[in-house]
Amino acid sequence: MHRRPHHRTAGLRIGMVNRVVPKEQLMKEAKALAQRVCRCAPLSLRAVKEFFYKGLDIPLEEAQRLHYSQYFEGSEDGREGPRAFVEKRAPVWKGR
């Protein structure tokens, strides 16, 4: 990585970030994002973090073969997500 400064919208343009906000709104937006992440299924978050860290040490082709289903098959949360969707309600995640 190089140390050349980039204009704040450059990250948006190249896909490094998905949103640019004024400095005054930064903490408000960061907290809103954190709240959205916290509503996600714990097993999903665990899988994303594990895939991220595994992906740092393996070739791209191998990383693309990793599949999240190993985390959810047979789990309570794996059944809860689709059930909540069909019942048109918010899921109640248990992390198991």
N, C-alpha and C positions, 0 to 999 in steps of 0.2 A: 504494500500500500504506500502511496506517496502522500506527502504532506501539503500538496498544493491546495489552497482553499477553493471551495466551490460555492457558487451562488446557491442559496437555499432551495431554489426550484430545480436545480440540476438533479438532485436525488429523486425528485418526483418524475422528472423526464426519463430517467434511466431505470425507473422501477425499484429503486432502493427504498423509497418511502411511498406511502399511499396517500399522504395528505400533508399539506404545509399550512400552518396556522400562524397568526401573529403571536409574537412573544408573550403578549398580555393574556392570551387564551391558552397557552401551552399547558399549564397545570390542569386547567379545567378539562381540556381535551384528553390529556393523559389519564386523568382519573376516570373519565367516561369510558375510555378504551379498557382500562383495567377492570371496570365493573362488567363490561361485556365479556371479557375473557373469563372472569370469575363465574359467570353463568353457564359456561361450557361444561360439558361432562368431564369430570376429573380424569377418567381413563383416556379421553381424547387428548387432554393437555399433557398427560404423562407420555402418550405415544408421540406427540409432536416433539416434545423435548428430547425424547430418546432418539427419534429419527434425525433430528438436527445434529445431535452430538455424534451419532454413528456416521452420519453423512460427512463429517469432517475428516474421517480417517479411512474412508473406503472410496473406490472409484465410483463415478457417477452411475455407470451401468448397474453396478451392484446395489447402490442406494435406491435406484428406481424400482428394483425388484422387491424391496421391503414393502410389506403391506400391513396396514393398520388393523385388519380384521382379526389378527392374532390376539389383539387386546380386548376384543369385544365379544367374540363368539362364545356363547354360553354365559355371558355375564348378565347381571341384573340390569346394568345400564344399557347393555346392548339390546335388551328387550324393551326397556323403558322409552328410549328415543322414538322408535317407530310407533309404539303404542300411544305416546303423548301426541305425536303428529296426527295420527288417525282420529284421536279423540279431541283434537283441536284445543289442547291445553299445554301449559308449560310443563316440561319434564321435571321430575324430582330425581336428581342424581344422587346416588349413594356411594359411588366410587368402588363398586364391586360388581 
